[in-house]
Amino acid sequence: MPRNIKKNTKSTEIHPDTHFRLLSNLASDPYLTQRALAKKVGISLGAINYCLKELIKVGHLKINNFQNSHNKLGYFYIVTPKGIQQKSLLTADFLRRKLKEYQDLKIEINTIRKDFRGEL
């Protein structure tokens, strides 16, 4: 099972970072192909397909196609109001976690710099 998907006893959940990146990318460009989305998010095409189906199932996305399109890739994704609300929650959580990681990394870098200067 891909590492961006967690299996629990009730259902399969999409990793919060993947969920956030999917909703953010599709809110910015609903015409992204699954292949382009996989590249942007950094997961496999199969994982993207699975995640999109899950997001549609929970009501965060809708999929539409161009009825009269001759282009077989004529699909686009709509982030639903429920998906927009979830994206806001995921954004706040993502920022909190990344800021914590940034602060921890700054502390680690400063510690290493001090130790390195001591060796000169």
The first five atom37 places (N, CA, C, CB, O) and aatype in JSON, in Angstrom:
{
  "aatype": [12, 14, 1, 2, 9, 11, 11, 2, 16, 11, 15, 16, 6, 9, 8, 14, 3, 16, 8, 13, 1, 10, 10, 15, 2, 10, 0, 15, 3, 14, 18, 10, 16, 5, 1, 0, 10, 0, 11, 11, 19, 7, 9, 15, 10, 7, 0, 9, 2, 18, 4, 10, 11, 6, 10, 9, 11, 19, 7, 8, 10, 11, 9, 2, 2, 13, 5, 2, 15, 8, 2, 11, 10, 7, 18, 13, 18, 9, 19, 16, 14, 11, 7, 9, 5, 5, 11, 15, 10, 10, 16, 0, 3, 13, 10, 1, 1, 11, 10, 11, 6, 18, 5, 3, 10, 11, 9, 6, 9, 2, 16, 9, 1, 11, 3, 13, 1, 7, 6, 10],
  "atom_mask": [
    [1, 1, 1, 1, 1],
    [1, 1, 1, 1, 1],
    [1, 1, 1, 1, 1],
    [1, 1, 1, 1, 1],
    [1, 1, 1, 1, 1],
    [1, 1, 1, 1, 1],
    [1, 1, 1, 1, 1],
    [1, 1, 1, 1, 1],
    [1, 1, 1, 1, 1],
    [1, 1, 1, 1, 1],
    [1, 1, 1, 1, 1],
    [1, 1, 1, 1, 1],
    [1, 1, 1, 1, 1],
    [1, 1, 1, 1, 1],
    [1, 1, 1, 1, 1],
    [1, 1, 1, 1, 1],
    [1, 1, 1, 1, 1],
    [1, 1, 1, 1, 1],
    [1, 1, 1, 1, 1],
    [1, 1, 1, 1, 1],
    [1, 1, 1, 1, 1],
    [1, 1, 1, 1, 1],
    [1, 1, 1, 1, 1],
    [1, 1, 1, 1, 1],
    [1, 1, 1, 1, 1],
    [1, 1, 1, 1, 1],
    [1, 1, 1, 1, 1],
    [1, 1, 1, 1, 1],
    [1, 1, 1, 1, 1],
    [1, 1, 1, 1, 1],
    [1, 1, 1, 1, 1],
    [1, 1, 1, 1, 1],
    [1, 1, 1, 1, 1],
    [1, 1, 1, 1, 1],
    [1, 1, 1, 1, 1],
    [1, 1, 1, 1, 1],
    [1, 1, 1, 1, 1],
    [1, 1, 1, 1, 1],
    [1, 1, 1, 1, 1],
    [1, 1, 1, 1, 1],
    [1, 1, 1, 1, 1],
    [1, 1, 1, 0, 1],
    [1, 1, 1, 1, 1],
    [1, 1, 1, 1, 1],
    [1, 1, 1, 1, 1],
    [1, 1, 1, 0, 1],
    [1, 1, 1, 1, 1],
    [1, 1, 1, 1, 1],
    [1, 1, 1, 1, 1],
    [1, 1, 1, 1, 1],
    [1, 1, 1, 1, 1],
    [1, 1, 1, 1, 1],
    [1, 1, 1, 1, 1],
    [1, 1, 1, 1, 1],
    [1, 1, 1, 1, 1],
    [1, 1, 1, 1, 1],
    [1, 1, 1, 1, 1],
    [1, 1, 1, 1, 1],
    [1, 1, 1, 0, 1],
    [1, 1, 1, 1, 1],
    [1, 1, 1, 1, 1],
    [1, 1, 1, 1, 1],
    [1, 1, 1, 1, 1],
    [1, 1, 1, 1, 1],
    [1, 1, 1, 1, 1],
    [1, 1, 1, 1, 1],
    [1, 1, 1, 1, 1],
    [1, 1, 1, 1, 1],
    [1, 1, 1, 1, 1],
    [1, 1, 1, 1, 1],
    [1, 1, 1, 1, 1],
    [1, 1, 1, 1, 1],
    [1, 1, 1, 1, 1],
    [1, 1, 1, 0, 1],
    [1, 1, 1, 1, 1],
    [1, 1, 1, 1, 1],
    [1, 1, 1, 1, 1],
    [1, 1, 1, 1, 1],
    [1, 1, 1, 1, 1],
    [1, 1, 1, 1, 1],
    [1, 1, 1, 1, 1],
    [1, 1, 1, 1, 1],
    [1, 1, 1, 0, 1],
    [1, 1, 1, 1, 1],
    [1, 1, 1, 1, 1],
    [1, 1, 1, 1, 1],
    [1, 1, 1, 1, 1],
    [1, 1, 1, 1, 1],
    [1, 1, 1, 1, 1],
    [1, 1, 1, 1, 1],
    [1, 1, 1, 1, 1],
    [1, 1, 1, 1, 1],
    [1, 1, 1, 1, 1],
    [1, 1, 1, 1, 1],
    [1, 1, 1, 1, 1],
    [1, 1, 1, 1, 1],
    [1, 1, 1, 1, 1],
    [1, 1, 1, 1, 1],
    [1, 1, 1, 1, 1],
    [1, 1, 1, 1, 1],
    [1, 1, 1, 1, 1],
    [1, 1, 1, 1, 1],
    [1, 1, 1, 1, 1],
    [1, 1, 1, 1, 1],
    [1, 1, 1, 1, 1],
    [1, 1, 1, 1, 1],
    [1, 1, 1, 1, 1],
    [1, 1, 1, 1, 1],
    [1, 1, 1, 1, 1],
    [1, 1, 1, 1, 1],
    [1, 1, 1, 1, 1],
    [1, 1, 1, 1, 1],
    [1, 1, 1, 1, 1],
    [1, 1, 1, 1, 1],
    [1, 1, 1, 1, 1],
    [1, 1, 1, 1, 1],
    [1, 1, 1, 1, 1],
    [1, 1, 1, 0, 1],
    [1, 1, 1, 1, 1],
    [1, 1, 1, 1, 1]
  ],
  "atom_positions": [
    [[0.85, -1.17, 0.0], [0.0, 0.0, 0.0], [0.9, 1.24, 0.0], [-0.97, -0.01, 1.22], [1.86, 1.28, 0.77]],
    [[0.62, 2.25, -0.84], [1.47, 3.45, -0.88], [1.56, 4.1, 0.49], [0.93, 4.45, -1.91], [0.62, 4.03, 1.27]],
    [[2.69, 4.75, 0.78], [2.91, 5.33, 2.1], [2.07, 6.57, 2.34], [4.36, 5.67, 2.28], [1.98, 7.03, 3.48]],
    [[1.44, 7.12, 1.32], [0.61, 8.3, 1.49], [-0.84, 7.92, 1.82], [0.65, 9.16, 0.24], [-1.7, 8.79, 1.92]],
    [[-1.08, 6.65, 1.98], [-2.42, 6.16, 2.29], [-2.31, 5.31, 3.55], [-3.03, 5.33, 1.09], [-1.5, 4.38, 3.62]],
    [[-3.13, 5.63, 4.55], [-3.09, 4.89, 5.81], [-4.29, 3.98, 5.9], [-3.04, 5.85, 7.01], [-5.41, 4.38, 5.59]],
    [[-4.06, 2.76, 6.34], [-5.15, 1.81, 6.52], [-5.5, 1.78, 8.01], [-4.76, 0.37, 6.0], [-4.62, 1.57, 8.85]],
    [[-6.76, 1.99, 8.33], [-7.19, 1.81, 9.7], [-8.36, 0.85, 9.7], [-7.58, 3.17, 10.36], [-8.75, 0.33, 8.65]],
    [[-8.93, 0.6, 10.86], [-9.97, -0.42, 10.93], [-11.27, 0.0, 10.28], [-10.22, -0.78, 12.35], [-12.02, -0.86, 9.81]],
    [[-11.56, 1.29, 10.23], [-12.83, 1.76, 9.67], [-12.76, 1.99, 8.17], [-13.26, 3.02, 10.36], [-13.66, 1.59, 7.43]],
    [[-11.71, 2.63, 7.72], [-11.6, 2.96, 6.3], [-10.15, 3.26, 5.95], [-12.5, 4.16, 5.94], [-9.27, 3.22, 6.81]],
    [[-9.92, 3.55, 4.72], [-8.61, 3.95, 4.27], [-8.59, 5.47, 4.2], [-8.24, 3.31, 2.89], [-9.48, 6.08, 3.6]],
    [[-7.59, 6.09, 4.8], [-7.48, 7.54, 4.82], [-6.31, 7.99, 3.96], [-7.32, 8.06, 6.26], [-5.3, 7.29, 3.83]],
    [[-6.47, 9.15, 3.38], [-5.39, 9.76, 2.62], [-4.54, 10.57, 3.6], [-5.94, 10.68, 1.45], [-5.08, 11.25, 4.47]],
    [[-3.23, 10.48, 3.47], [-2.33, 11.24, 4.33], [-2.7, 12.72, 4.25], [-0.84, 11.01, 3.92], [-2.98, 13.22, 3.16]],
    [[-2.71, 13.44, 5.38], [-3.12, 14.85, 5.37], [-2.34, 15.73, 4.38], [-2.96, 15.42, 6.74], [-2.92, 16.61, 3.76]],
    [[-1.03, 15.49, 4.24], [-0.25, 16.3, 3.29], [-0.7, 16.03, 1.85], [1.26, 16.0, 3.44], [-0.8, 16.96, 1.05]],
    [[-0.96, 14.78, 1.54], [-1.42, 14.42, 0.19], [-2.8, 15.01, -0.05], [-1.44, 12.88, 0.0], [-3.07, 15.57, -1.11]],
    [[-3.67, 14.89, 0.93], [-5.03, 15.43, 0.85], [-4.97, 16.94, 0.6], [-5.84, 15.12, 2.15], [-5.65, 17.46, -0.28]],
    [[-4.14, 17.63, 1.39], [-3.95, 19.07, 1.25], [-3.43, 19.43, -0.15], [-2.99, 19.59, 2.32], [-3.96, 20.34, -0.79]],
    [[-2.41, 18.73, -0.6], [-1.81, 19.04, -1.91], [-2.8, 18.76, -3.06], [-0.53, 18.21, -2.12], [-2.84, 19.52, -4.04]],
    [[-3.57, 17.7, -2.94], [-4.57, 17.41, -3.98], [-5.6, 18.51, -4.06], [-5.25, 16.06, -3.7], [-5.86, 19.05, -5.14]],
    [[-6.2, 18.85, -2.92], [-7.23, 19.89, -2.93], [-6.67, 21.24, -3.37], [-7.85, 20.02, -1.55], [-7.32, 21.97, -4.11]],
    [[-5.47, 21.57, -2.92], [-4.85, 22.85, -3.31], [-4.59, 22.92, -4.8], [-3.54, 23.06, -2.54], [-4.9, 23.92, -5.45]],
    [[-4.01, 21.87, -5.33], [-3.7, 21.85, -6.77], [-4.97, 21.89, -7.62], [-2.89, 20.61, -7.12], [-5.02, 22.58, -8.63]],
    [[-5.99, 21.14, -7.2], [-7.22, 21.11, -7.99], [-8.03, 22.39, -7.83], [-8.06, 19.91, -7.59], [-8.75, 22.78, -8.74]],
    [[-7.92, 23.05, -6.69], [-8.59, 24.34, -6.52], [-7.94, 25.38, -7.44], [-8.53, 24.81, -5.04], [-8.61, 26.26, -7.98]],
    [[-6.62, 25.26, -7.6], [-5.89, 26.2, -8.48], [-6.08, 25.89, -9.95], [-4.41, 26.17, -8.14], [-6.17, 26.8, -10.78]],
    [[-6.14, 24.6, -10.28], [-6.26, 24.19, -11.68], [-7.12, 22.94, -11.79], [-4.86, 23.94, -12.31], [-6.6, 21.82, -11.74]],
    [[-8.44, 23.1, -11.92], [-9.33, 21.94, -11.96], [-9.18, 21.09, -13.22], [-10.74, 22.4, -11.84], [-9.75, 20.0, -13.29]],
    [[-8.43, 21.57, -14.21], [-8.26, 20.84, -15.46], [-7.01, 19.97, -15.49], [-8.22, 21.82, -16.61], [-6.69, 19.38, -16.52]],
    [[-6.31, 19.89, -14.36], [-5.11, 19.04, -14.31], [-5.47, 17.59, -14.63], [-4.44, 19.13, -12.92], [-6.49, 17.07, -14.17]],
    [[-4.64, 16.96, -15.43], [-4.82, 15.53, -15.67], [-4.3, 14.77, -14.45], [-4.07, 15.07, -16.98], [-3.56, 15.31, -13.63]],
    [[-4.71, 13.53, -14.33], [-4.22, 12.72, -13.22], [-2.71, 12.57, -13.3], [-4.89, 11.33, -13.23], [-2.03, 12.58, -12.27]],
    [[-2.18, 12.44, -14.5], [-0.73, 12.31, -14.67], [-0.01, 13.57, -14.18], [-0.38, 12.04, -16.16], [0.99, 13.47, -13.46]],
    [[-0.51, 14.74, -14.57], [0.11, 16.01, -14.14], [-0.04, 16.19, -12.63], [-0.53, 17.21, -14.89], [0.88, 16.66, -11.96]],
    [[-1.19, 15.8, -12.11], [-1.43, 15.91, -10.67], [-0.48, 14.99, -9.9], [-2.89, 15.56, -10.35], [0.06, 15.37, -8.87]],
    [[-0.28, 13.78, -10.41], [0.65, 12.83, -9.77], [2.05, 13.43, -9.7], [0.67, 11.49, -10.53], [2.74, 13.31, -8.69]],
    [[2.46, 14.06, -10.79], [3.8, 14.67, -10.83], [3.9, 15.82, -9.83], [4.12, 15.17, -12.24], [4.91, 15.93, -9.12]],
    [[2.88, 16.66, -9.76], [2.9, 17.81, -8.84], [2.88, 17.37, -7.38], [1.72, 18.72, -9.12], [3.56, 17.95, -6.54]],
    [[2.09, 16.35, -7.08], [1.94, 15.9, -5.7], [3.08, 14.96, -5.29], [0.59, 15.2, -5.53], [3.4, 14.84, -4.11]],
    [[3.67, 14.31, -6.28], [4.81, 13.44, -6.0], [4.44, 12.03, -5.6], [0.0, 0.0, 0.0], [5.14, 11.39, -4.83]],
    [[3.31, 11.54, -6.14], [2.91, 10.16, -5.88], [2.58, 9.5, -7.22], [1.7, 10.09, -4.9], [2.49, 10.17, -8.25]],
    [[2.4, 8.2, -7.19], [2.17, 7.46, -8.42], [0.81, 7.77, -9.03], [2.29, 5.97, -8.17], [-0.1, 8.25, -8.34]],
    [[0.68, 7.49, -10.3], [-0.59, 7.69, -11.01], [-1.69, 6.81, -10.4], [-0.42, 7.37, -12.5], [-2.82, 7.26, -10.26]],
    [[-1.36, 5.59, -10.04], [-2.33, 4.7, -9.4], [-2.8, 5.25, -8.06], [0.0, 0.0, 0.0], [-3.99, 5.17, -7.73]],
    [[-1.87, 5.81, -7.28], [-2.23, 6.39, -5.99], [-3.12, 7.62, -6.19], [-0.96, 6.77, -5.18], [-4.06, 7.84, -5.43]],
    [[-2.82, 8.42, -7.21], [-3.66, 9.58, -7.52], [-5.08, 9.13, -7.85], [-3.07, 10.4, -8.7], [-6.05, 9.7, -7.34]],
    [[-5.19, 8.13, -8.69], [-6.49, 7.62, -9.08], [-7.28, 7.18, -7.85], [-6.34, 6.45, -10.07], [-8.46, 7.51, -7.69]],
    [[-6.62, 6.43, -6.98], [-7.26, 5.96, -5.76], [-7.68, 7.14, -4.88], [-6.31, 5.03, -4.98], [-8.82, 7.18, -4.4]],
    [[-6.78, 8.1, -4.66], [-7.06, 9.24, -3.8], [-8.23, 10.07, -4.34], [-5.82, 10.12, -3.65], [-9.09, 10.5, -3.57]],
    [[-8.25, 10.29, -5.65], [-9.34, 11.07, -6.24], [-10.68, 10.36, -6.02], [-9.1, 11.29, -7.75], [-11.68, 11.01, -5.7]],
    [[-10.7, 9.05, -6.18], [-11.93, 8.3, -5.93], [-12.38, 8.45, -4.48], [-11.74, 6.81, -6.28], [-13.57, 8.6, -4.21]],
    [[-11.42, 8.4, -3.56], [-11.75, 8.56, -2.14], [-12.28, 9.97, -1.85], [-10.51, 8.27, -1.26], [-13.24, 10.13, -1.09]],
    [[-11.66, 10.99, -2.46], [-12.11, 12.36, -2.24], [-13.5, 12.59, -2.83], [-11.11, 13.36, -2.84], [-14.29, 13.36, -2.28]],
    [[-13.78, 11.94, -3.92], [-15.13, 12.01, -4.5], [-16.12, 11.29, -3.57], [-15.16, 11.36, -5.94], [-17.23, 11.77, -3.33]],
    [[-15.69, 10.14, -3.04], [-16.56, 9.34, -2.17], [-16.94, 10.12, -0.9], [-15.86, 8.03, -1.79], [-18.09, 10.04, -0.45]],
    [[-15.99, 10.86, -0.31], [-16.28, 11.61, 0.92], [-16.9, 12.98, 0.64], [-15.01, 11.78, 1.73], [-17.24, 13.71, 1.58]],
    [[-17.04, 13.34, -0.63], [-17.71, 14.58, -0.98], [-16.84, 15.81, -1.05], [0.0, 0.0, 0.0], [-17.35, 16.93, -1.03]],
    [[-15.51, 15.63, -1.14], [-14.61, 16.78, -1.24], [-14.4, 17.21, -2.68], [-13.28, 16.46, -0.6], [-13.98, 18.34, -2.94]],
    [[-14.67, 16.32, -3.62], [-14.51, 16.61, -5.05], [-15.71, 16.1, -5.82], [-13.22, 15.97, -5.6], [-16.39, 15.15, -5.42]],
    [[-15.96, 16.76, -6.93], [-16.89, 16.26, -7.94], [-16.12, 16.25, -9.25], [-18.21, 17.14, -8.05], [-15.18, 17.03, -9.43]],
    [[-16.5, 15.37, -10.13], [-15.85, 15.3, -11.44], [-16.9, 15.61, -12.51], [-15.19, 13.9, -11.68], [-18.02, 15.1, -12.46]],
    [[-16.52, 16.42, -13.44], [-17.38, 16.74, -14.59], [-16.6, 16.5, -15.86], [-17.9, 18.21, -14.52], [-15.37, 16.55, -15.88]],
    [[-17.34, 16.24, -16.92], [-16.68, 16.13, -18.21], [-17.4, 17.03, -19.2], [-16.67, 14.65, -18.71], [-18.55, 17.41, -19.01]],
    [[-16.69, 17.37, -20.24], [-17.26, 18.2, -21.28], [-18.11, 17.29, -22.15], [-16.14, 18.94, -22.12], [-17.58, 16.42, -22.84]],
    [[-19.4, 17.48, -22.13], [-20.32, 16.6, -22.84], [-20.02, 16.49, -24.32], [-21.73, 17.08, -22.65], [-20.08, 15.4, -24.89]],
    [[-19.69, 17.6, -24.95], [-19.48, 17.6, -26.4], [-17.99, 17.58, -26.77], [-20.14, 18.82, -27.01], [-17.63, 17.88, -27.91]],
    [[-17.17, 17.23, -25.83], [-15.74, 17.25, -26.09], [-15.31, 16.05, -26.94], [-14.96, 17.27, -24.78], [-15.74, 14.92, -26.7]],
    [[-14.47, 16.31, -27.92], [-13.87, 15.23, -28.7], [-12.6, 14.75, -28.03], [-13.58, 15.7, -30.14], [-12.01, 13.74, -28.43]],
    [[-12.18, 15.48, -27.01], [-10.97, 15.17, -26.27], [-11.33, 14.19, -25.16], [-10.31, 16.45, -25.7], [-12.15, 14.5, -24.3]],
    [[-10.72, 13.02, -25.17], [-11.0, 12.01, -24.15], [-10.52, 12.47, -22.77], [-10.33, 10.68, -24.52], [-10.95, 11.92, -21.76]],
    [[-9.64, 13.48, -22.73], [-9.15, 13.99, -21.45], [-9.98, 15.18, -20.99], [-7.67, 14.39, -21.56], [-9.54, 15.93, -20.12]],
    [[-11.16, 15.37, -21.54], [-12.0, 16.52, -21.24], [-12.71, 16.44, -19.91], [0.0, 0.0, 0.0], [-13.94, 16.55, -19.87]],
    [[-11.99, 16.24, -18.83], [-12.56, 16.16, -17.5], [-11.99, 17.29, -16.65], [-12.28, 14.79, -16.85], [-10.88, 17.77, -16.88]],
    [[-12.77, 17.7, -15.66], [-12.24, 18.63, -14.68], [-12.83, 18.31, -13.32], [-12.53, 20.09, -15.09], [-13.91, 17.72, -13.2]],
    [[-12.1, 18.72, -12.29], [-12.47, 18.41, -10.91], [-12.96, 19.67, -10.24], [-11.27, 17.8, -10.14], [-12.37, 20.74, -10.38]],
    [[-14.05, 19.55, -9.5], [-14.61, 20.67, -8.76], [-14.44, 20.38, -7.28], [-16.12, 20.89, -9.13], [-14.89, 19.35, -6.77]],
    [[-13.78, 21.3, -6.59], [-13.66, 21.17, -5.14], [-15.0, 21.66, -4.57], [-12.42, 22.01, -4.55], [-15.4, 22.8, -4.78]],
    [[-15.68, 20.78, -3.85], [-17.01, 21.08, -3.31], [-16.91, 22.02, -2.11], [-17.74, 19.77, -2.91], [-15.81, 22.22, -1.58]],
    [[-18.01, 22.61, -1.68], [-17.98, 23.41, -0.45], [-17.42, 22.63, 0.75], [-19.39, 23.92, -0.11], [-16.66, 23.17, 1.55]],
    [[-17.78, 21.36, 0.85], [-17.23, 20.51, 1.9], [-15.71, 20.36, 1.72], [-17.92, 19.11, 1.89], [-14.96, 20.36, 2.69]],
    [[-15.28, 20.23, 0.48], [-13.85, 20.13, 0.19], [-13.11, 21.42, 0.5], [0.0, 0.0, 0.0], [-11.97, 21.38, 0.96]],
    [[-13.74, 22.56, 0.24], [-13.13, 23.87, 0.55], [-12.96, 24.01, 2.06], [-14.0, 25.03, -0.01], [-11.92, 24.49, 2.54]],
    [[-13.98, 23.61, 2.8], [-13.89, 23.65, 4.25], [-12.76, 22.75, 4.75], [-15.22, 23.25, 4.89], [-11.98, 23.13, 5.61]],
    [[-12.68, 21.54, 4.19], [-11.62, 20.61, 4.58], [-10.25, 21.16, 4.19], [-11.84, 19.24, 3.92], [-9.29, 21.02, 4.94]],
    [[-10.16, 21.79, 3.03], [-8.9, 22.38, 2.58], [-8.43, 23.45, 3.56], [-9.05, 22.98, 1.16], [-7.23, 23.55, 3.84]],
    [[-9.35, 24.25, 4.09], [-8.99, 25.26, 5.08], [-8.41, 24.62, 6.34], [-10.21, 26.12, 5.44], [-7.4, 25.08, 6.87]],
    [[-9.06, 23.56, 6.81], [-8.56, 22.86, 7.99], [-7.2, 22.23, 7.73], [-9.55, 21.79, 8.44], [-6.29, 22.31, 8.56]],
    [[-7.06, 21.61, 6.56], [-5.79, 20.97, 6.2], [-4.68, 22.0, 6.03], [-5.95, 20.16, 4.9], [-3.53, 21.74, 6.38]],
    [[-5.02, 23.19, 5.49], [-4.04, 24.25, 5.31], [-3.5, 24.71, 6.66], [-4.65, 25.43, 4.55], [-2.29, 24.85, 6.84]],
    [[-4.4, 24.96, 7.61], [-3.99, 25.4, 8.94], [-3.11, 24.34, 9.61], [-5.22, 25.7, 9.81], [-2.09, 24.67, 10.21]],
    [[-3.51, 23.08, 9.51], [-2.74, 21.99, 10.1], [-1.38, 21.86, 9.42], [-3.51, 20.66, 9.99], [-0.36, 21.67, 10.1]],
    [[-1.35, 21.96, 8.09], [-0.11, 21.87, 7.33], [0.86, 22.98, 7.76], [-0.4, 21.96, 5.81], [2.04, 22.72, 7.99]],
    [[0.35, 24.2, 7.85], [1.2, 25.33, 8.26], [1.75, 25.14, 9.67], [0.42, 26.64, 8.18], [2.92, 25.4, 9.93]],
    [[0.89, 24.68, 10.58], [1.35, 24.44, 11.96], [2.49, 23.43, 11.99], [0.19, 23.95, 12.83], [3.51, 23.64, 12.64]],
    [[2.3, 22.31, 11.28], [3.32, 21.26, 11.27], [4.61, 21.72, 10.61], [2.8, 20.01, 10.57], [5.7, 21.44, 11.1]],
    [[4.49, 22.42, 9.48], [5.68, 22.87, 8.76], [6.44, 23.94, 9.55], [5.3, 23.41, 7.38], [7.67, 23.96, 9.54]],
    [[5.72, 24.84, 10.23], [6.39, 25.84, 11.06], [7.12, 25.18, 12.22], [5.38, 26.87, 11.58], [8.22, 25.61, 12.59]],
    [[6.52, 24.15, 12.79], [7.19, 23.41, 13.87], [8.45, 22.72, 13.34], [6.23, 22.36, 14.49], [9.5, 22.76, 13.97]],
    [[8.33, 22.09, 12.17], [9.5, 21.46, 11.54], [10.59, 22.49, 11.28], [9.1, 20.75, 10.22], [11.77, 22.23, 11.5]],
    [[10.19, 23.66, 10.8], [11.14, 24.74, 10.5], [11.86, 25.19, 11.77], [10.42, 25.93, 9.85], [13.08, 25.35, 11.76]],
    [[11.11, 25.38, 12.85], [11.72, 25.8, 14.11], [12.68, 24.73, 14.63], [10.63, 26.09, 15.16], [13.78, 25.05, 15.08]],
    [[12.27, 23.47, 14.56], [13.13, 22.37, 15.0], [14.39, 22.29, 14.16], [12.38, 21.03, 14.94], [15.48, 22.04, 14.68]],
    [[14.26, 22.51, 12.87], [15.4, 22.48, 11.97], [16.36, 23.63, 12.25], [14.94, 22.52, 10.51], [17.58, 23.44, 12.21]],
    [[15.83, 24.82, 12.53], [16.69, 25.96, 12.88], [17.5, 25.66, 14.13], [15.84, 27.23, 13.09], [18.69, 25.98, 14.19]],
    [[16.87, 25.05, 15.13], [17.57, 24.7, 16.36], [18.68, 23.7, 16.06], [16.59, 24.13, 17.42], [19.8, 23.83, 16.55]],
    [[18.35, 22.68, 15.26], [19.35, 21.66, 14.91], [20.52, 22.27, 14.13], [18.69, 20.54, 14.08], [21.67, 21.94, 14.39]],
    [[20.23, 23.15, 13.19], [21.28, 23.79, 12.4], [22.18, 24.63, 13.3], [20.67, 24.66, 11.28], [23.4, 24.59, 13.18]],
    [[21.58, 25.41, 14.2], [22.38, 26.24, 15.11], [23.26, 25.39, 16.02], [21.48, 27.12, 15.96], [24.39, 25.78, 16.3]],
    [[22.75, 24.25, 16.48], [23.54, 23.34, 17.31], [24.72, 22.78, 16.52], [22.65, 22.19, 17.83], [25.84, 22.73, 17.02]],
    [[24.47, 22.38, 15.28], [25.53, 21.84, 14.44], [26.57, 22.91, 14.14], [24.96, 21.27, 13.12], [27.77, 22.64, 14.17]],
    [[26.12, 24.12, 13.87], [27.07, 25.23, 13.61], [27.98, 25.47, 14.81], [26.31, 26.53, 13.27], [29.19, 25.63, 14.65]],
    [[27.39, 25.48, 16.01], [28.19, 25.69, 17.22], [29.22, 24.58, 17.38], [27.28, 25.75, 18.46], [30.38, 24.85, 17.68]],
    [[28.78, 23.32, 17.17], [29.7, 22.19, 17.29], [30.78, 22.26, 16.22], [28.94, 20.87, 17.19], [31.94, 21.96, 16.5]],
    [[30.42, 22.66, 15.03], [31.38, 22.73, 13.93], [32.4, 23.83, 14.18], [30.65, 22.97, 12.59], [33.59, 23.63, 13.95]],
    [[31.97, 24.97, 14.64], [32.9, 26.08, 14.94], [33.89, 25.68, 16.03], [32.12, 27.34, 15.39], [35.04, 26.12, 16.02]],
    [[33.44, 24.84, 16.96], [34.31, 24.39, 18.02], [35.43, 23.5, 17.52], [0.0, 0.0, 0.0], [36.46, 23.37, 18.19]],
    [[35.26, 22.89, 16.33], [36.27, 21.98, 15.79], [37.32, 22.73, 14.99], [35.62, 20.92, 14.93], [38.35, 22.16, 14.65]],
    [[37.08, 23.98, 14.67], [38.03, 24.72, 13.83], [39.21, 25.22, 14.58], [37.37, 25.86, 13.18], [40.09, 25.86, 13.99]]
  ]
}
